[in-house]
Amino acid sequence: MLIAEGKYQEATAALQTALKSEPNCARCYYFLGTSQTALGLTELAKASLARARQLSPRMSDAAAALARLDVKTGDYDEALQLAGGALKANPDLVSAYVTEARALISKGDLPKAEAKLEEALKRDGASLPAVATLLSLYMRQGKTQAAVARISKLVEQYPQNPGLHVLLGVAYLNLKDLDKSEANVRQALALDPKANDAYTLLANIDLARGAIEQAETHFRSAIEANPNGLTNYVALEIQYEKEGNWVEATKLFEKAHQLDPGSPVVANRLANLYLDHGGDVNVAVSLAQTAKQRMPESPVATDTLGWAYYKLGSAKAAVAQLTESVQKSPRNPVYQYHLGMAYLADGRLDLAGHSLLRALTSDPHFPDTASARAALDKMSKQQRPSVSK
């Protein structure tokens, strides 16, 4: 009942109490995983759902839920295996077909993904996850007009479904028909003032029209309606960043990090905000380490960790990380600049000069241009031979 009401913190507490008296309750672990997923606690949710499957291996709902989390964390093959197993136990499990489709889209197998979505829609023609994923697939293929036609028919069949109106609004936004997009999202809000993603869509319509302040207001409304939806925090932070409003950007991401401490994207961005706009360097290092641990191949996370080590005064550790990020993305001027500054701190002036020049050559107007030029000028003066009188 608490989960149905969206009271996930209370549901989590109740389930944890229940498990103390009934530690082998598979359904308790399944619902706990469901609640933790809604709270953005991905790793805890995975552990709870895995325990549910261990206690009840034929629990298809737990397998499907775990597969959805695997898609979220990039474990696509594992997701396909779990979703396939869930469908063997329950061939009509719509969520498992949708999860298979999302994993296949991520792997680039679009025709097979579309077939999986059609299987889902045969069983539930108004399944919002299935329709949303199909819309995403159609937009990716440049078939948005076909998506509009299909979703419009569903809206005619289910006119009281706010989610379908939102999806139709997304399709029209993709076609740059802002008036029709707004009309559909307003209809969704008339049906349900808390319609999922409605305010996010309004914010994006505002951005397309250049109404920045109104967009920020709608992003804040989206966060109020769905405080666990991290994409809205990211979108609003981007607007604050464009304005140079670093205080509000930092506050926003601190709140996002509290909601999902395991999110590598949030941890990485918050670390950068602390490093470049005031904050505890030690905390920034810890955040950057979390991001790198969860995104070990990401040059973005590697660069952040290297820059954090530089700010901490650990030049050699910084060079090790920043060399890796530059190798993965050599034309990125920020990575080259960070590496140059780390080399400079480590006393390797020739390498520092090379990296700083590479940064300026890649983009003479990147955000740290002035700092890079100042460092080069200082090095040049230090290297000039003194003239004795």
C-alpha positions as CSV (number, residue, x, y, z in Angstrom):
1,M,0.0,0.0,0.0
2,L,2.8,2.4,0.8
3,I,4.6,1.7,-2.5
4,A,1.3,2.3,-4.4
5,E,1.0,5.7,-2.6
6,G,4.6,6.6,-3.5
7,K,5.7,6.5,0.1
8,Y,8.9,4.7,-0.6
9,Q,10.9,5.6,2.5
10,E,8.1,4.4,4.7
11,A,7.7,1.3,2.6
12,T,11.4,0.5,2.9
13,A,11.3,0.9,6.7
14,A,8.2,-1.3,7.0
15,L,9.8,-4.0,4.8
16,Q,13.0,-4.0,6.7
17,T,11.0,-4.5,9.9
18,A,9.1,-7.4,8.4
19,L,12.3,-9.1,7.3
20,K,13.6,-9.1,10.8
21,S,10.8,-11.3,11.9
22,E,10.6,-13.2,8.5
23,P,14.1,-13.2,7.1
24,N,13.3,-15.7,4.3
25,C,10.3,-13.8,2.8
26,A,11.0,-13.7,-0.9
27,R,8.1,-11.3,-1.6
28,C,9.4,-9.0,1.1
29,Y,12.8,-8.8,-0.6
30,Y,11.0,-8.2,-4.0
31,F,9.0,-5.3,-2.7
32,L,12.0,-4.0,-0.8
33,G,13.9,-4.0,-4.1
34,T,11.0,-2.2,-5.8
35,S,11.0,0.5,-3.2
36,Q,14.8,0.9,-3.3
37,T,14.6,1.2,-7.1
38,A,12.1,4.0,-6.8
39,L,14.4,5.8,-4.3
40,G,17.3,5.5,-6.8
41,L,19.3,3.0,-4.5
42,T,20.3,0.9,-7.5
43,E,22.9,-1.3,-5.8
44,L,20.8,-2.0,-2.7
45,A,17.8,-2.8,-5.0
46,K,19.9,-5.3,-7.0
47,A,21.0,-7.0,-3.8
48,S,17.4,-7.2,-2.5
49,L,16.0,-8.5,-5.9
50,A,18.8,-11.1,-6.1
51,R,18.0,-12.3,-2.6
52,A,14.3,-12.6,-3.7
53,R,15.3,-14.8,-6.6
54,Q,17.6,-16.8,-4.4
55,L,14.7,-17.6,-2.1
56,S,12.2,-18.1,-4.9
57,P,14.1,-18.9,-8.2
58,R,10.8,-19.0,-10.2
59,M,9.8,-15.5,-9.2
60,S,9.5,-13.9,-12.7
61,D,8.7,-10.4,-11.4
62,A,11.9,-10.3,-9.4
63,A,13.9,-11.5,-12.4
64,A,12.3,-8.9,-14.7
65,A,12.9,-6.1,-12.1
66,L,16.6,-7.1,-11.8
67,A,16.9,-7.2,-15.6
68,R,15.6,-3.6,-15.7
69,L,18.3,-2.5,-13.3
70,D,20.9,-4.3,-15.3
71,V,19.9,-2.3,-18.4
72,K,20.2,0.9,-16.3
73,T,23.8,0.0,-15.3
74,G,24.8,-1.2,-18.7
75,D,24.8,-5.0,-18.1
76,Y,22.9,-5.7,-21.3
77,D,23.7,-9.4,-21.7
78,E,22.8,-10.2,-18.1
79,A,19.6,-8.2,-18.6
80,L,18.7,-10.3,-21.7
81,Q,19.4,-13.5,-19.8
82,L,17.3,-12.5,-16.8
83,A,14.4,-11.2,-18.9
84,G,14.4,-14.3,-21.1
85,G,14.2,-16.5,-18.0
86,A,11.3,-14.4,-16.6
87,L,9.4,-14.9,-19.9
88,K,9.9,-18.6,-19.8
89,A,8.2,-18.6,-16.4
90,N,5.6,-16.1,-17.5
91,P,5.3,-15.6,-21.3
92,D,2.8,-12.7,-20.8
93,L,5.1,-10.5,-18.7
94,V,5.0,-7.2,-20.6
95,S,7.8,-5.6,-18.6
96,A,10.2,-8.4,-19.5
97,Y,9.6,-7.8,-23.3
98,V,10.2,-4.1,-22.8
99,T,13.4,-4.8,-20.9
100,E,14.6,-7.0,-23.7
101,A,13.9,-4.3,-26.2
102,R,15.8,-1.7,-24.2
103,A,18.8,-4.0,-23.9
104,L,18.7,-4.7,-27.6
105,I,18.4,-1.0,-28.5
106,S,21.5,-0.4,-26.4
107,K,23.3,-3.2,-28.2
108,G,22.2,-1.7,-31.6
109,D,19.8,-4.5,-32.7
110,L,16.9,-2.3,-33.5
111,P,14.8,-4.7,-35.7
112,K,14.8,-7.3,-32.9
113,A,14.0,-4.7,-30.3
114,E,11.0,-3.5,-32.3
115,A,9.8,-7.1,-32.5
116,K,10.0,-7.5,-28.7
117,L,8.0,-4.3,-28.3
118,E,5.3,-5.5,-30.6
119,E,5.1,-8.6,-28.5
120,A,4.6,-6.4,-25.4
121,L,1.9,-4.3,-27.1
122,K,0.0,-7.4,-28.3
123,R,-0.5,-8.2,-24.6
124,D,-1.1,-4.6,-23.4
125,G,-1.8,-2.1,-26.2
126,A,-1.6,0.9,-23.8
127,S,1.5,-0.1,-21.9
128,L,3.3,3.2,-21.3
129,P,6.8,1.7,-20.9
130,A,6.3,-0.2,-24.2
131,V,4.9,2.8,-26.1
132,A,7.6,5.1,-24.7
133,T,10.3,2.7,-25.8
134,L,8.7,2.3,-29.2
135,L,8.6,6.1,-29.6
136,S,12.3,6.4,-28.6
137,L,13.1,3.7,-31.2
138,Y,11.0,5.4,-34.0
139,M,12.6,8.8,-33.2
140,R,16.0,7.2,-33.5
141,Q,15.1,5.8,-36.9
142,G,13.7,9.1,-38.1
143,K,10.1,7.7,-38.1
144,T,8.5,10.2,-35.6
145,Q,5.6,10.9,-37.9
146,A,4.7,7.2,-37.8
147,A,4.9,7.3,-34.0
148,V,2.5,10.3,-34.0
149,A,0.0,8.3,-36.0
150,R,0.3,5.3,-33.8
151,I,0.1,7.1,-30.5
152,S,-2.8,9.3,-31.7
153,K,-4.9,6.1,-32.3
154,L,-4.1,5.0,-28.8
155,V,-5.2,8.4,-27.4
156,E,-8.5,8.0,-29.2
157,Q,-8.9,4.6,-27.6
158,Y,-7.8,5.7,-24.1
159,P,-8.5,9.5,-24.0
160,Q,-8.3,9.5,-20.2
161,N,-4.8,8.2,-20.1
162,P,-2.5,11.2,-19.3
163,G,0.7,9.2,-20.0
164,L,-0.3,8.7,-23.7
165,H,-0.9,12.5,-24.0
166,V,2.6,13.1,-22.6
167,L,4.1,10.7,-25.1
168,L,2.2,12.3,-28.0
169,G,3.6,15.6,-26.8
170,V,7.1,14.2,-26.9
171,A,6.6,13.1,-30.4
172,Y,5.3,16.5,-31.5
173,L,8.3,18.2,-29.8
174,N,10.6,16.0,-31.8
175,L,8.8,17.2,-34.9
176,K,9.3,20.8,-33.6
177,D,5.5,21.3,-33.5
178,L,5.6,23.2,-30.2
179,D,1.9,24.2,-30.1
180,K,0.6,20.6,-30.5
181,S,3.2,19.4,-28.1
182,E,2.1,21.9,-25.4
183,A,-1.6,21.2,-26.1
184,N,-1.0,17.5,-25.4
185,V,0.9,18.1,-22.2
186,R,-1.7,20.5,-20.9
187,Q,-4.3,17.9,-21.6
188,A,-2.2,15.4,-19.6
189,L,-2.0,17.8,-16.6
190,A,-5.7,18.4,-16.8
191,L,-6.3,14.7,-16.4
192,D,-3.6,14.3,-13.7
193,P,-1.8,17.4,-12.2
194,K,1.1,15.1,-11.3
195,A,1.4,13.4,-14.7
196,N,4.8,11.8,-15.0
197,D,7.3,13.8,-17.1
198,A,4.6,16.5,-18.0
199,Y,6.5,19.4,-16.4
200,T,9.8,18.1,-17.9
201,L,8.2,18.2,-21.3
202,L,6.8,21.8,-20.6
203,A,10.3,22.8,-19.6
204,N,11.8,21.5,-22.9
205,I,9.1,23.3,-24.9
206,D,10.0,26.5,-23.0
207,L,13.7,25.9,-23.9
208,A,12.8,25.4,-27.6
209,R,11.0,28.8,-27.4
210,G,13.9,30.5,-25.6
211,A,11.8,31.0,-22.4
212,I,14.6,30.1,-20.0
213,E,13.1,31.4,-16.7
214,Q,9.9,29.6,-17.4
215,A,11.8,26.5,-18.3
216,E,13.6,26.6,-14.9
217,T,10.3,27.0,-13.2
218,H,8.9,23.9,-14.9
219,F,12.0,21.9,-14.1
220,R,11.5,22.8,-10.4
221,S,7.9,21.7,-10.7
222,A,9.1,18.5,-12.3
223,I,11.4,17.8,-9.4
224,E,8.6,18.5,-6.9
225,A,6.3,16.1,-8.7
226,N,9.1,13.4,-9.0
227,P,11.8,14.1,-6.5
228,N,13.7,10.9,-7.4
229,G,13.9,11.7,-11.2
230,L,17.6,12.6,-11.6
231,T,17.3,13.7,-15.2
232,N,15.4,16.8,-14.1
233,Y,18.2,17.7,-11.7
234,V,20.7,17.4,-14.5
235,A,18.6,19.5,-16.8
236,L,18.1,22.3,-14.3
237,E,21.8,22.2,-13.3
238,I,22.7,22.8,-16.9
239,Q,20.6,25.9,-17.0
240,Y,22.2,27.2,-13.7
241,E,25.6,26.4,-15.2
242,K,24.9,28.5,-18.3
243,E,23.9,31.4,-16.0
244,G,27.0,31.0,-13.9
245,N,24.8,30.3,-10.9
246,W,27.2,27.9,-9.2
247,V,25.7,28.2,-5.7
248,E,22.3,26.9,-6.8
249,A,23.9,24.3,-9.1
250,T,25.9,22.9,-6.2
251,K,22.8,22.9,-3.9
252,L,20.8,21.1,-6.5
253,F,23.4,18.3,-7.1
254,E,24.0,17.9,-3.4
255,K,20.3,17.1,-3.1
256,A,20.5,14.7,-6.1
257,H,23.5,13.0,-4.5
258,Q,21.5,12.5,-1.2
259,L,18.8,10.8,-3.2
260,D,21.1,8.5,-5.1
261,P,24.6,8.3,-3.6
262,G,25.5,5.6,-6.1
263,S,24.8,7.6,-9.2
264,P,28.2,8.0,-11.0
265,V,26.9,10.9,-13.1
266,V,25.8,12.9,-10.1
267,A,28.9,12.1,-8.1
268,N,31.1,13.1,-11.0
269,R,29.3,16.4,-11.6
270,L,29.2,17.3,-7.9
271,A,32.9,16.6,-7.7
272,N,33.6,19.1,-10.5
273,L,31.4,21.7,-8.9
274,Y,33.4,21.4,-5.7
275,L,36.7,21.5,-7.5
276,D,36.1,24.4,-9.7
277,H,33.6,26.5,-7.7
278,G,34.4,26.1,-4.0
279,G,34.1,23.0,-1.9
280,D,35.9,20.5,0.2
281,V,38.6,18.9,-2.0
282,N,38.7,15.7,0.1
283,V,35.0,15.3,-0.5
284,A,35.5,15.9,-4.2
285,V,38.2,13.2,-4.3
286,S,35.8,10.7,-2.7
287,L,33.0,11.6,-5.1
288,A,35.4,11.3,-8.1
289,Q,36.6,7.9,-6.9
290,T,33.0,6.8,-6.7
291,A,32.4,7.9,-10.3
292,K,35.6,6.3,-11.6
293,Q,34.8,3.0,-9.8
294,R,31.3,2.9,-11.4
295,M,32.5,4.2,-14.8
296,P,36.0,2.8,-15.1
297,E,36.2,3.3,-18.9
298,S,34.8,6.9,-18.9
299,P,37.4,9.6,-19.8
300,V,35.0,12.1,-18.1
301,A,35.3,10.3,-14.7
302,T,39.0,9.7,-15.2
303,D,39.6,13.4,-15.9
304,T,37.6,14.4,-12.8
305,L,39.6,12.1,-10.6
306,G,42.9,13.3,-12.0
307,W,41.9,16.9,-11.5
308,A,40.8,16.1,-8.0
309,Y,44.2,14.6,-7.2
310,Y,45.8,17.8,-8.7
311,K,43.7,20.0,-6.5
312,L,44.7,17.8,-3.5
313,G,48.4,18.3,-4.3
314,S,49.1,14.8,-5.5
315,A,50.7,15.7,-8.9
316,K,52.0,12.2,-9.8
317,A,48.6,10.5,-9.1
318,A,47.0,13.3,-11.1
319,V,49.3,12.7,-14.1
320,A,48.5,9.0,-14.1
321,Q,44.8,9.6,-14.3
322,L,44.9,12.5,-16.7
323,T,47.2,10.7,-19.1
324,E,44.6,8.0,-19.4
325,S,41.8,10.5,-20.1
326,V,43.9,12.3,-22.7
327,Q,44.7,8.9,-24.4
328,K,41.0,8.2,-24.7
329,S,40.1,11.7,-25.9
330,P,43.2,13.5,-27.2
331,R,41.3,16.3,-28.8
332,N,39.5,17.4,-25.7
333,P,41.1,20.8,-24.7
334,V,40.0,20.6,-21.0
335,Y,41.7,17.2,-20.6
336,Q,44.9,18.5,-22.2
337,Y,44.8,21.6,-20.0
338,H,44.3,19.5,-16.8
339,L,47.2,17.2,-17.8
340,G,49.4,20.2,-18.6
341,M,48.8,21.7,-15.2
342,A,49.5,18.4,-13.5
343,Y,52.8,18.1,-15.4
344,L,53.6,21.6,-14.3
345,A,53.0,20.8,-10.7
346,D,55.2,17.7,-11.1
347,G,58.0,19.8,-12.5
348,R,57.9,18.3,-16.0
349,L,57.9,21.6,-17.8
350,D,58.4,20.3,-21.4
351,L,55.5,17.9,-21.1
352,A,53.4,20.6,-19.5
353,G,54.1,23.1,-22.3
354,H,53.2,20.4,-24.9
355,S,49.9,19.6,-23.3
356,L,48.9,23.3,-22.7
357,L,49.7,24.1,-26.3
358,R,47.7,21.1,-27.5
359,A,44.7,22.4,-25.4
360,L,44.9,25.9,-27.1
361,T,45.4,24.4,-30.5
362,S,42.4,22.1,-30.1
363,D,40.1,25.1,-29.1
364,P,41.5,28.6,-28.6
365,H,38.4,29.6,-26.8
366,F,37.8,26.8,-24.4
367,P,36.7,27.8,-20.8
368,D,40.3,27.6,-19.3
369,T,42.0,29.4,-22.2
370,A,43.1,32.4,-20.0
371,S,44.6,30.1,-17.4
372,A,46.4,28.0,-20.0
373,R,48.0,31.1,-21.6
374,A,49.0,32.5,-18.2
375,A,50.7,29.2,-17.3
376,L,52.6,29.2,-20.6
377,D,53.7,32.8,-20.1
378,K,54.9,32.1,-16.6
379,M,56.8,29.0,-17.8
380,S,58.4,31.0,-20.6
381,K,59.6,33.7,-18.2
382,Q,61.0,31.1,-15.9
383,Q,62.9,29.4,-18.7
384,R,64.5,32.6,-20.1
385,P,68.2,32.9,-19.3
386,S,69.0,35.7,-16.9
387,V,71.2,38.5,-18.4
388,S,74.1,39.5,-16.1
389,K,75.2,43.1,-16.0
